[in-house]
Amino acid sequence: MCKKLFAALLALALVLLTGIPASALQNTTYTYTMSVNNDWIRTQDAYMPGSIYLKGASLTDPSDIFVHGGKIYVADTANWRVLIYDPATDATQVVGEGVLTSPEGIFVTDDGLLYVADGMGNAVYVFDAQGEVVAKIGRPEKLSADSVYEPRNVVVSSQGYVYVVGTGAYEGLLLFNEKYEFQGYFGTNTRSLSLLEMVQDLLFTEEQSDQLLTRKPMPMENIAISDRDLVYAVTQSEETGRSGGDSNSLKICNFAGSNLLAGETDLVTEANFVDVAVGKDNNFFALTYTGVINEYDETGELLFSFGGRAVSDDRLGMFSRAAAIDVDENGFVYVLDQERGYVQVFYPTDFAVRVHQAMYELNNGRYGESEAIWQQVLQLNGMARVAHIGYGKALLSQRDFKGAMEQFRFANERTYYSEAMWELRNQRLNAMMPFLLGVLAVLIVFCYARAMYRRRHPRAVAADSHVVLSREDKTLGKDLAFVFSMLRHPIDGFYYLKHGQRGGPLAATILYLATFVVFAIDRLFRAFLYNTSGMQVTSIAVFFFLPAALWVVMSYMISSINDGEGTFKNIYVATAYAFAPYLILSPIVTALTYVLTLNEAFLVQFGWAFAVIWTVVLLVMSVQEIQRYNLSTTLKNIVLTFLLILLAVITCIILYLMLKQLLVFLSGIIREAIYRATL
């Protein structure tokens, strides 16, 4: 027992003195990451809780910490001071007593200047290394009267630009130049309008719209800055889990204020972020007030999630109310517990060091070394999404496009998969260029020969284009082939269908089934980049056949009331042939998903939309031609048909709920009868 205790103390001492990564043999918290299936999974411990600092320093409601030069700076808010602690000597220094009224955020520059955001003092104070005030950034004169200036935190770029986040400042960060002159707002949060707000924009005046408080975006909660002068920001919101690229929860703003994470659809965020810190490898940490720490790479991909809230005990690595986070040059993570008034330190384990090293090698162009480390990480956790993405990036950089695509597909990462596919396609196109040029030459010769034939035999061509259809030459094969004629001559086509010269119930039924097969293939067998539906065959069948059946039945009922000429058979057959554009074009669109990347996604979207719109146009024309309506009567018939369909769906839902309640009632009576019979 003594030997084990001595070994544990020796390992902890080595961590504290040399900065060697901790081994996660024992830990008080769990580490999670995202799996390749986009689910939370436990992984090897990435960080181990270690030292606790300032436990006896009588901190009262501290708000922020900053680690610089081996020292820990703490904004001791309720004691109106900044406490500077040196872990190496256990010495403390106090700055700002008698000056500060509510220090909430701190930042230290490389030349030793200490910036303190004083909320209640409505200013940012600048102290030198001796603790003397050298500057005060007060409320800018350019601010409007209704703008709030209560500095919450402050960061300074390498060029001397000062960014201030204020409580309730929904306009964005306040930007000051190196002379502390106000330059304007920076990195304002975005907010999409609801349908109600869009209607209000049409009806309200500008003054009325400005009075709507709900229109204002959420103010930023906290900020940090990297060595590259990128500003990292977190914002509390109602969003959690995976959020889209328009989320404000996590932002990385460049010098122009543009969010570099905009468009990232796989961001894993929380609703209660309170602080953010940037590591030396451009990885960054976001902290929630419940003590959960999420670590991300520079693209916003989640690496690890650890920490948490201590509910009933002082468990190491857990927090009562976390307030601030920072990272030192060794990768040690410092977290301030506001309620308990001390700082906890987390040390990276061997597993975390490997992940960071793999990222470092990849970012610095040593792709072979990065690939080898990612392989080691995958041996430890083969389901970690970030490891497969990192491995795929290493392969992509080494021009192993096929291998990279396999890794990205396994990790469900479509953006990098598209990039690898683009490169692989270009590589294969260059290899096939002579063959493709030969095929193009043959097509040109064929088209030229066909044109010459049509010029020399105009009568034969004219005779072929004026074939009169009759019932005598009607066969099932010709009825099915007639679907292609619907694309060129839909009005004539519906005339022939109505008078029985082409089409029929059997051919229409086959076309319905064929269209369903095409629809199912489009939903289920699109290429990886475009296959996001997640539908099952049964739901696909219901989604296709139920609307089609309701359309045919309700359209016949409405046309019967409105003196239409079409029979139920006419509507059944005409509707099947109206699906011709989707039936013919959809397989082409599905095939294109296997050769087009996300850069050409608009071609897939346009092709699908074109087929659907063309089908809708043919449905409208089928009603008009089969029923012999004018355009206004046709549109009226269609609107009534959809209203009747909606009424039928609502009625079925009500009947289903009533039947369900009836069955529950009868089941209860039967159970009661059985129970009494057994007494």
Sequence and secondary structure as in RCSB ss.txt:
>XXXX:A:sequence
MCKKLFAALLALALVLLTGIPASALQNTTYTYTMSVNNDWIRTQDAYMPGSIYLKGASLTDPSDIFVHGGKIYVA
DTANWRVLIYDPATDATQVVGEGVLTSPEGIFVTDDGLLYVADGMGNAVYVFDAQGEVVAKIGRPEKLSADSVYE
PRNVVVSSQGYVYVVGTGAYEGLLLFNEKYEFQGYFGTNTRSLSLLEMVQDLLFTEEQSDQLLTRKPMPMENIAI
SDRDLVYAVTQSEETGRSGGDSNSLKICNFAGSNLLAGETDLVTEANFVDVAVGKDNNFFALTYTGVINEYDETG
ELLFSFGGRAVSDDRLGMFSRAAAIDVDENGFVYVLDQERGYVQVFYPTDFAVRVHQAMYELNNGRYGESEAIWQ
QVLQLNGMARVAHIGYGKALLSQRDFKGAMEQFRFANERTYYSEAMWELRNQRLNAMMPFLLGVLAVLIVFCYAR
AMYRRRHPRAVAADSHVVLSREDKTLGKDLAFVFSMLRHPIDGFYYLKHGQRGGPLAATILYLATFVVFAIDRLF
RAFLYNTSGMQVTSIAVFFFLPAALWVVMSYMISSINDGEGTFKNIYVATAYAFAPYLILSPIVTALTYVLTLNE
AFLVQFGWAFAVIWTVVLLVMSVQEIQRYNLSTTLKNIVLTFLLILLAVITCIILYLMLKQLLVFLSGIIREAIY
RATL
>XXXX:A:secstr
 HHHHHHHHHHHHHHHHH   B TTS SS EEEEBTTS EEEES  EEEEEEE TTS   S  EEEEETTEEEEE
EGGGTEEEEEETTTTEEEEE TTT S EEEEEE TT  EEEEETTTTEEEEE TTS EEEEE   TTS TT    
EEEEEE TT  EEEEETT TT EEEE TT  EEEEES       HHHHHHHHHS HHHHHT GGGS     EEEE
 TT  EEEE   S  EEE TT SSEEEE TT  BTTTT TTEEE S EEEEEE TTS EEEEETTSEEEEE TTS
 EEEEEE B SSS  TT BSSEEEEEE TT  EEEEETTTTEEEEEEEBHHHHHHHHHHHHHHTT HHHHHHHHH
HHHHH TTBHHHHHHHHHHHHHTT HHHHHHHHHHTT HHHHHHHHHHHHHHHHHHHHHHHHHHHHHHHHHHHHH
HHHHHH HHHHHHHTT    STT  HHHHHHGGGHHHH HHHHHHHHHTTSS  HHHHHHHHHHHHHHHHHHHHS
S GGG      HHHHHHHHHHHHHHHHHHHHHHHHHTT    HHHHHHHHHHHTHHHHHHHHHHHHHTTT  GGG
HHHHHHHHHHHHHHHHHHHHHHHHHHHT  HHHHHHHHHHHHHHHHHHHHHHHHHHHHHHHHHHHHHHHHHHHHH
HHT 
